[in-house]
């Protein structure tokens, strides 16, 4: 026959189990949302710690990766657009680029052409940086709208002179770039810059963010991909919400070097501006047969 003392022990054990479950859920959520961040005015909560993540993945004013990231990487949010930009239409071969009305800093170079081609299947994107070349094989066949946007921005010299503004930690091994207004000094509100338009996410089925992946940053809202992206130099357990647009074929050693140098001022989520500055001098994209 159970006693009042036994009942107290049972209640205490159930309370402890609930606490442990909540802790596990918080840790899982932190892993899922650490890279998002692409819209001004959004706050990311990581394991109970509020972390500011800027547009398309900064670590100042940011977006809440899953509820309310940084790594992660984000560009602009589609929260203000109920319907959001439409995905690639295979029948007409067209993409939809919608106006970003979130109020972030905009470097306006126009909007990409909506008519695209999925051939060649891959294209080679080369980032010429002060640290050396980083080369990415873009998956044009599975992410045509994203590839088209990157090619358009490259031709407009959109990324030229920009600095990668956010470096992750051991849990979020990535370098986030693509904010043309970022100063990467550990003081500025980096991560709030974008091209003034957003697009739908692509190539999400079975998406994994392992070492060597280049993916696009976004906010919590779907259809919020812009110009910011993150380069993964480890394995990140994110949910498949960020467009994996390509694979790094050269330059992982640069990311390792930057990671080893650490961050200027780590944010509460452990990310921050990299001590080893990575400045994008020029970007070119060429087709590959």
Phi, psi and omega per residue, in radians:
X1 nan 2.244 -3.099
X2 -1.290 2.546 3.128
X3 -1.882 2.999 3.095
X4 -1.070 -0.562 3.130
X5 -1.181 -0.704 3.101
X6 -1.093 -0.695 3.140
X7 -1.121 -0.691 3.120
X8 -1.123 -0.698 3.117
X9 -1.119 -0.715 3.137
X10 -1.109 -0.780 3.125
X11 -1.106 -0.702 3.130
X12 -1.122 -0.728 3.124
X13 -1.127 -0.722 3.115
X14 -1.135 -0.678 3.115
X15 -1.106 -0.756 3.128
X16 -1.097 -0.746 -3.138
X17 -1.108 -0.677 3.093
X18 -1.124 -0.714 3.111
X19 -1.077 -0.748 -3.141
X20 -1.128 -0.709 3.126
X21 -1.102 -0.753 3.124
X22 -1.125 -0.653 3.124
X23 -1.115 -0.768 3.118
X24 -1.080 -0.746 3.130
X25 -1.103 -0.677 3.122
X26 -1.135 -0.740 3.136
X27 -1.125 -0.711 3.121
X28 -1.131 -0.698 3.134
X29 -1.134 -0.695 3.128
X30 -1.055 -0.729 3.128
X31 -1.144 -0.646 -3.096
X32 -1.229 -0.567 -2.959
X33 -1.883 0.012 -3.060
X34 -1.088 -0.366 -3.065
X35 -1.806 -0.176 -3.117
X36 -1.268 2.795 3.064
X37 2.661 1.766 3.132
X38 -2.653 0.144 3.134
X39 -2.351 2.513 -3.127
X40 -1.205 2.473 3.033
X41 1.518 0.153 3.128
X42 -1.896 2.438 -3.109
X43 -1.978 2.412 -3.132
X44 -1.808 2.359 3.115
X45 -1.899 2.047 -3.109
X46 -2.060 1.916 3.109
X47 0.980 0.607 3.122
X48 1.564 -0.083 -3.136
X49 -1.821 2.263 -3.138
X50 -1.393 2.174 3.133
X51 -2.166 2.193 -3.137
X52 -1.389 2.255 3.133
X53 -2.245 2.154 -3.037
X54 -1.405 3.006 -3.100
X55 -0.804 2.203 3.140
X56 1.035 0.539 2.998
X57 1.723 1.048 2.992
X58 -1.866 -2.940 3.035
X59 -2.308 0.670 3.042
X60 -2.033 -1.753 3.047
X61 -1.495 2.196 -3.023
X62 -2.459 -2.897 3.139
X63 -2.020 2.660 3.120
X64 -1.432 2.141 -3.030
X65 -1.029 -0.655 -3.099
X66 -2.323 -0.473 -3.104
X67 -2.331 -0.590 -2.977
X68 2.928 nan nan
X69 nan -3.008 2.695
X70 -1.786 2.423 2.931
X71 1.991 0.120 2.869
X72 -2.784 2.487 -2.984
X73 -1.145 2.200 -3.042
X74 -2.568 2.784 -3.059
X75 -1.946 -1.523 3.136
X76 -2.245 2.816 -3.084
X77 -1.799 2.620 3.123
X78 -1.831 0.261 -3.094
X79 -1.054 -0.532 -3.105
X80 -1.424 -0.177 3.133
X81 -1.957 1.715 -3.057
X82 -0.877 -0.776 -3.099
X83 -1.457 -0.638 3.126
X84 1.342 2.918 3.105
X85 -1.150 2.547 -3.111
X86 -1.442 2.620 3.101
X87 -1.253 3.013 3.131
X88 -0.981 2.317 3.122
X89 -1.773 1.814 -3.079
X90 -1.123 -0.518 -3.112
X91 -1.183 -0.712 -3.113
X92 -1.770 -0.190 -3.125
X93 1.182 0.625 -3.077
X94 -2.134 2.711 3.086
X95 -2.044 2.815 3.140
X96 -2.097 2.103 3.085
X97 -2.026 1.974 -3.057
X98 -1.747 2.693 3.125
X99 -1.138 2.360 3.077
X100 -1.586 2.019 -3.064
X101 -1.913 0.486 -3.088
X102 -1.468 -0.232 3.088
X103 1.558 0.229 3.099
X104 -1.312 3.045 3.108
X105 -1.245 2.320 -3.051
X106 -2.075 2.317 2.936
X107 -1.867 1.713 -2.997
X108 -1.454 1.972 3.070
X109 -2.118 0.223 -3.136
X110 1.758 -2.895 -3.107
X111 -2.168 2.461 -3.128
X112 -1.074 2.688 3.041
X113 -1.113 2.525 -3.080
X114 -1.456 -0.389 3.137
X115 -1.470 2.162 -3.098
X116 -2.315 2.929 3.081
X117 -2.185 2.497 3.137
X118 -1.623 0.118 3.064
X119 -2.143 2.449 0.020
X120 -1.158 2.769 -3.078
X121 -1.119 -0.544 3.128
X122 -2.280 2.670 3.057
X123 -2.359 2.649 -3.095
X124 -1.798 2.103 3.138
X125 -1.851 2.171 -3.121
X126 -2.045 2.083 3.045
X127 -1.682 2.011 3.044
X128 -1.577 1.994 -3.087
X129 -2.096 2.968 3.089
X130 -1.185 -0.225 3.127
X131 -1.741 -0.086 -3.075
X132 2.157 3.136 -3.094
X133 -1.463 2.407 2.989
X134 -2.049 2.101 -3.056
X135 -1.972 2.341 -3.113
X136 -2.231 2.334 3.033
X137 -1.586 1.909 -3.093
X138 -1.415 2.440 3.125
X139 -1.603 1.458 -3.093
X140 -1.175 -0.539 -3.106
X141 -1.164 -0.679 -3.075
X142 -1.767 -0.262 3.118
X143 -2.364 1.029 -3.048
X144 -1.138 -0.650 -3.107
X145 -1.245 -0.671 3.103
X146 -1.191 -0.777 3.117
X147 -1.078 -0.743 3.122
X148 -1.064 -0.709 3.126
X149 -1.141 -0.789 3.137
X150 -1.086 -0.696 3.130
X151 -1.150 -0.718 3.117
X152 -1.086 -0.824 -3.121
X153 -1.132 -0.651 3.123
X154 -1.109 -0.749 3.133
X155 -1.143 -0.488 3.138
X156 -1.531 0.087 -3.110
X157 1.016 0.519 -3.074
X158 -1.062 -0.705 -3.068
X159 -1.504 -0.226 -3.059
X160 -1.041 2.212 3.114
X161 1.511 -0.059 -3.134
X162 -1.436 2.729 -3.124
X163 -2.069 2.452 3.063
X164 -1.201 2.136 -2.910
X165 -1.785 -0.155 -3.055
X166 -2.477 2.164 3.120
X167 -1.990 2.331 -3.118
X168 -1.433 -2.972 3.118
X169 -2.101 -2.865 -3.105
X170 -1.058 -0.594 -3.133
X171 -1.374 -0.519 -3.139
X172 -2.213 1.277 -3.067
X173 -1.300 1.485 3.135
X174 -2.660 2.772 3.041
X175 -2.083 2.150 -3.101
X176 -1.799 2.353 -3.081
X177 -2.415 -3.105 3.003
X178 1.808 -0.027 3.033
X179 -1.600 1.897 -3.067
X180 -1.170 -0.217 -3.122
X181 -1.776 -0.044 -3.057
X182 -1.170 2.434 3.096
X183 -1.780 -0.355 3.103
X184 0.929 0.770 -3.132
X185 -1.933 0.053 3.137
X186 1.390 0.011 -3.103
X187 -2.127 -0.554 -3.047
X188 -1.322 2.880 3.088
X189 -1.493 1.041 -3.110
X190 -1.192 2.633 3.096
X191 1.765 0.055 -3.115
X192 -1.786 0.056 -3.090
X193 -1.656 2.583 3.137
X194 -2.779 -3.126 -3.074
X195 -1.534 -0.057 -3.122
X196 1.591 0.027 3.086
X197 -2.447 2.802 3.108
X198 -2.308 2.892 -3.126
X199 -2.511 2.928 3.116
X200 -1.308 2.661 3.091
X201 -1.322 2.671 -3.100
X202 -2.352 2.881 2.986
X203 0.971 0.690 -3.055
X204 -1.536 -0.356 -3.082
X205 -1.096 2.056 3.135
X206 1.240 0.273 -3.089
X207 -1.085 2.350 3.072
X208 -2.315 2.569 -3.046
X209 -1.995 1.342 -3.104
X210 -1.789 2.979 -3.131
X211 -0.881 2.245 3.111
X212 1.733 -0.037 -3.130
X213 -1.553 2.450 2.936
X214 -1.912 2.172 -3.125
X215 -2.318 2.809 -3.102
X216 -1.613 2.397 3.090
X217 -1.406 2.751 -3.126
X218 -2.808 3.080 3.049
X219 -1.680 -2.992 3.134
X220 -1.127 -0.603 -3.064
X221 -1.250 2.470 3.050
X222 -1.207 2.676 -3.137
X223 1.226 0.620 -3.103
X224 -2.102 0.320 3.109
X225 -1.283 2.373 3.128
X226 -2.263 -2.107 -3.082
X227 -1.799 -0.280 -3.074
X228 -1.392 2.577 -3.085
X229 -2.552 2.890 3.075
X230 -2.321 2.486 -3.118
X231 -1.869 2.121 -3.013
X232 -1.656 2.179 3.110
X233 -1.966 0.182 3.061
X234 -2.550 -2.733 3.069
X235 -1.974 2.275 -3.112
X236 -2.093 2.263 -3.116
X237 -1.521 1.055 3.118
X238 -1.532 2.681 3.010
X239 -1.248 2.698 -3.080
X240 -1.310 1.253 -3.117
X241 -2.084 -0.124 -3.059
X242 -2.011 2.233 -3.071
X243 -1.017 1.992 3.010
X244 -1.421 1.829 -2.995
X245 -1.668 -0.313 -3.109
X246 -2.990 -3.120 -3.127
X247 -2.189 2.296 3.140
X248 -1.300 2.126 -3.134
X249 -1.849 -0.243 3.099
X250 -2.668 2.409 3.057
X251 1.938 0.038 3.102
X252 -1.104 -0.513 3.088
X253 -1.132 -0.537 3.086
X254 -1.172 -0.760 3.128
X255 -1.113 -0.696 3.108
X256 -1.091 -0.715 3.137
X257 -1.125 -0.783 3.138
X258 -1.126 -0.727 3.115
X259 -1.066 -0.735 -3.106
X260 -1.103 -0.575 -3.127
X261 -1.246 -0.414 3.091
X262 1.508 -2.954 -3.089
X263 -1.935 2.750 3.135
X264 -1.218 -1.029 3.113
X265 -2.382 1.775 -3.106
X266 -1.135 2.356 3.080
X267 -1.293 3.096 -3.127
X268 -1.129 -0.297 3.108
X269 -1.676 0.107 3.088
X270 1.555 -0.072 3.111
X271 -1.706 2.911 3.120
X272 3.138 3.133 3.093
X273 -1.171 2.370 -3.117
X274 -1.200 2.432 3.071
X275 -1.154 -0.645 3.104
X276 -1.543 1.742 -3.058
X277 -1.076 2.352 3.043
X278 -2.064 1.875 3.133
X279 -1.905 2.240 3.123
X280 -1.458 2.046 -3.120
X281 -1.511 -0.684 -3.082
X282 -2.831 2.669 3.119
X283 -2.322 2.309 3.072
X284 -2.274 2.614 3.100
X285 -2.323 2.255 -3.136
X286 -2.255 2.584 3.113
X287 -1.248 2.740 -3.134
X288 -2.353 2.247 -3.114
X289 -1.405 nan nan
